[in-house]
Amino acid sequence: MTMIVVIPAYNEAATIAGIVHRARQQIETVLVIDDGSSDDTAAQAENAGATVLRQPDNQGKGAALWRGMQAALALGAEAVITLDADGQHRPEDIPKLLDAWRCRPDRLIIAARLERRESAPRLRRFANGMADFWVSWAAGYPIRDTQSGFRLYPTALLQKLPHPPSAGCGFVFESALLIQATHCGYLPTAVVIEALYLPQSRQSHYRPWRDTWRITVMVAKELLKRGLYPLGLLRSLGLLRLSEKQSD
């Protein structure tokens, strides 16, 4: 069974080697997509054993992830695991995602940062809560921690996507993927991990106001295309059940 880890990285020289080393203790093949870094992120990742793909300039997380996913599919991956390079995800949690996927191979697995979530900055918790509400509505399914980049994508799902969903729009990409996955019948399922917000870590590339606004605009367009999708709202709130075989 071929699993591949994809890590987008932009100026992560301080942490990338450790993340790659720990990830390779779980999954042998690790792809790092260096998104136009100005530091030695690429060299650090290569020295730690990753295969590095370089973007010519900083194109955003979505474009980096999409390129990594396509490269993983070309290598024959049966599933693609994505995680961030800044140390807020523990590669040691990868087996939790694999176990969940083996039980439900028709699901997109999210490592949801629900344990010790109170440790997250208040503004970040508010922004994530807003994103969860809007993305769940557009997906028509309740999704926990829609902004976690630590996920397992089945190859069959990635092959179904007709085009890169908002690939050039940074963090919007991952939210759009959740919506498309649900409508393709791959319901997102959460496995609980601990929220890690280390005081010494660099400032997140996610900007709560700007990026949440962009996600909201993307979702609004999706909802308008579906006539505001009232069924989706009811399903996202748990007031109407979406059956296992149902997708729209």
N, C-alpha and C positions, 0 to 999 in steps of 0.2 A: 504494500500500500504506500503510494507516494504522496507525502505531505510536503508542502513548501511554505516557509514563512516569508512574508513580504513586509519590509519595514521602510516606510518613507522617512527621509531624514533631511533636515535643512539646518546646517550649522550645529550639529550635535556631536562635535568631536570630543566633548567632555564625557559623554555617556555611551556613545554608540558601540565601542569595543566591548564593554561589559555586557551590554544587552545582546549583542551578537553571540558572544561566548556562551552566555546562559541559554539563549535560544537554541544554539546548536547542541546543547546537552539534551534537548528534548526532541528536536527535529534536525536532521543533518543538513538539509539544504536551506540556506537563508539568502534571500535576495534583498539587498539594500538599494533603494533608489535614491541617489544623491540628487536632491532637487536644487541644483545650482548653488551649492554651499560655497562660501568664501573662506572657510577654514579647512582643516585636513580631515573632515568627516570621511571622505572616500578612502583615504589611506588607512585610517584607523579601522574602518570596517573590513577592508581587505586583509589587513594584518590579523584580524580576529577570525578570519576564515569565511567571510561572506563573499558572495558574488555581487559586484557593484555595477549598477547601471547608472550612468550619469545623464541627467537632464542638462541641456546646454545653458539654461538659465532657470531662475526660480519661477516655476509654473503653478505652484500650489499643490496642496496635499492630494486633491482629487486626481489631478493629472499624473502625479507620481504613483498613486495607488493603481490607477488604471493600467499604466505601463507595466507595473510589477505583476499585476494579475494576468495580463496577456502573456508575459514572459513565463509565468508559472504554468499556465495552460499549455504553452508550447513545449514545456519540459515534461508534460504528462502528469501534472498534479491531479490527484483525485479530490483534493480539497486545498484551499488556500487560507492560511491563518495570517491575519494582519495584526500588528501591534505597533505602538509608538516607540520612538527612540529616546524619549526623554526620561525614562526611568519610572514613569507612573503606572506601568504595567509590569507584572512579574512574569517573566517567561516560564517560571516554574508552575504557573497556573495553566499552561497549555494542555496538560493531560485532562483537566476538567472539561475543556471544550471538546477534546477528542472523545471522551467518554459520552458526553451528551450527544454528539453527532453520530456515534456508533449506535446509540439507542434510537435516534431519530434522524436518519440520513436525508430526510426530506425537509430539514429545517436549516435556517440560517442561525448560527449560535452566537449570542452576544455575551461577552464577559461583562456583566453589569456590576458597576461599582456601588453596591448597596450596603456592604458591611463597613461600618464606621464612616458613613457618608457625611456625618456631621462635621468631620474634619475638613471638608471642602470649604473654600471661601464662600461666604454667603451669596455674593453676586453670582458666582459660578453655579451654585445650587439653584438659584432662581432662574438663570438662563437655561440650565439643563431641564428644569421642570417645564418651562415654557416650550422648549423644543420637543420634549416628550409629548406634550398635549397636542401640538400642531401636527407633528409627524404621525402620531398614532391616528389622528382624525383622517389624514389623507390616506394612510395605509388601510384604515378600516379595521384596526386590530390594536389592542393595548400593548405597547412596547415599553420596556423598562430600559432606561439609560441609552437613549437613542444616540448620544454623543460619544459613547465609548468606541474607540477605534480598535479595540481588541476583540476580534471576531473570527469566526470560521465560516467561510463561504464554500458550499459544495460546488464542485466543478460544473455539475449539471445546471445549477442556477446561473453561473457566470456565462455559460454557453447559450443560455436562453435570452440574455440581454441583447436587444436588437442594436443598441448603440451605447456609447459611454454616457451614463446619466449625469449631466452637469459636470463632466470630468474636469473642466477648466475652472470650476468655481469653488476651489478650496474645500472647506468643510461641508458645503452644501452637497457635495458628491455622496458622502456617506449616508446622509439623510435620504437623498433620492434613491439610493440603493435599497434602503429598507422598504420604501414605498413600492418600488418595482418588484422586489422579492415577494412581498405579501400578495401583490396582484398576480404574480406568477405561481402562487400556491406554496411558496417556501416561507412559512410563518416564522418570524423571529422568536427565538426561545432564549431566555436568559439563564446563565449560570452565575451564581453570586461570587464575586471576588471582593477583596478589601479595597477601599478607596485610598490611594496613596497621594498625598499632597505634601511633598517634602519641602521644608523651609529653604533648603540650600539649592533647590532646583531652579533652572532658568524660568523666566516668565513664559507662560504658555503662548503658543502661536494663535490659540483661539481667543478672539476678542469678543467678550460676551455680548455687547450691544450690536456691534457691526455684524458678526457672524450669525447671531440669533435673528437679526433683522433679515439677512439674506436667506436664511432657512425659511423664515415666515413668508417671504415673498414667493419663494419656490413653491411652498405648500399652498399658498393662496391661489397660484396659477393652476395647480393640480385640482384644487377644490372647485374652482370656477369651471374647469373643463368637465367636471362631473356634476354640475348644477348644485354646488356646495355639499354634495355627498352626505345627505342626512343619515343614510344608513351607516355610513362610515363613522359618523360621530357617535351614534348609538352603540355600535360595536366597540369603538375605542373606549367608551365609558363602561363597558361590560353590561349594557342594558339589552343587547341583542347579540346572540352568539353567532360567530362565524364558524361554520362547520369545517371539518378537517379537509374535505374535498372541494370546498367552495373557494373560488378566487374570482376577482373581477378587475 
